[in-house]
Amino acid sequence: MLREGIVADKDTYWFRSPHPTVYRAQREGALSVAGTIYRFRAGDDLVFQCRMERDEAADDPGPVLIARLRPADAARLCGDMSGAMKGMGH
């Protein structure tokens, strides 16, 4: 999607560890992950979620969060995500 110009690196990172890159959709599109289609519009932000983040979410957002994001006040590290550390000794 980067090479095709569908998304662009927003030069920022998701506020929660492991701090994946945030991408901005340059035009409407969709991506397929394990048979599920995720649609987005121009101007949407896309960030790929780690397993811990997905385990913590009540609505099972899947591997990609698509939203209009705004800056966060602070970052969170894995150790701060105690409820999401399933199977990791916590």
C-alpha positions in Angstrom: 0.0 0.0 0.0 2.9 2.3 0.6 4.5 1.7 -2.8 1.1 2.2 -4.5 0.5 5.5 -2.7 -2.7 4.3 -1.0 -1.2 5.1 2.5 1.7 7.2 3.6 3.8 7.1 6.7 2.4 9.8 9.0 5.9 10.2 10.7 4.4 9.3 14.1 3.9 6.2 16.2 1.0 4.7 18.2 1.1 5.7 21.8 1.2 2.2 23.2 4.1 -0.2 23.2 5.4 -1.6 20.9 4.7 1.8 19.2 3.9 0.7 15.6 4.0 3.3 12.8 0.8 5.2 12.1 -0.2 5.5 8.4 -2.5 8.0 6.8 -4.8 6.9 4.0 -4.3 9.0 0.9 -7.4 7.6 -0.8 -10.2 5.2 -0.1 -9.2 1.6 0.0 -9.4 -1.8 1.8 -7.2 -4.5 3.0 -7.8 -8.1 3.6 -6.4 -9.9 6.7 -7.3 -13.6 7.1 -10.5 -13.2 5.0 -11.7 -10.1 6.8 -12.0 -6.9 4.8 -11.1 -3.6 6.5 -12.2 -0.5 4.6 -10.9 3.0 5.1 -11.4 6.4 3.6 -9.0 9.1 2.6 -7.8 10.9 5.7 -8.2 7.9 8.0 -5.3 6.7 10.1 -4.3 3.1 10.2 -2.2 1.4 12.9 -1.5 -2.3 13.2 -2.2 -3.6 16.7 -0.1 -6.0 18.6 -1.6 -9.1 20.2 -1.6 -7.6 23.7 -3.6 -4.6 22.5 -6.1 -6.7 20.7 -6.5 -9.0 23.8 -7.3 -5.9 25.9 -9.9 -4.5 23.6 -13.5 -5.4 24.4 -14.7 -5.2 20.8 -11.9 -7.3 19.1 -10.8 -4.7 16.6 -8.7 -7.1 14.6 -5.1 -6.5 13.6 -5.7 -3.0 12.3 -7.2 0.0 13.9 -8.8 2.5 11.5 -9.8 5.8 12.9 -9.2 9.6 12.9 -6.5 9.7 15.6 -5.3 12.7 17.7 -2.1 13.2 19.6 -1.8 11.4 23.0 -0.5 13.1 26.1 1.9 10.2 27.0 3.2 6.9 25.8 2.4 3.5 27.5 4.9 0.7 27.8 4.1 -3.0 27.9 4.6 -3.1 31.7 1.8 -0.5 32.1 -0.6 -2.8 30.3 -1.2 -5.3 33.1 -4.6 -6.5 31.9 -3.2 -7.2 28.4 -0.3 -9.4 29.5 -2.3 -12.7 29.2 0.0 -15.7 29.1 3.1 -13.6 29.8 3.5 -14.3 33.5 1.4 -11.4 34.7 
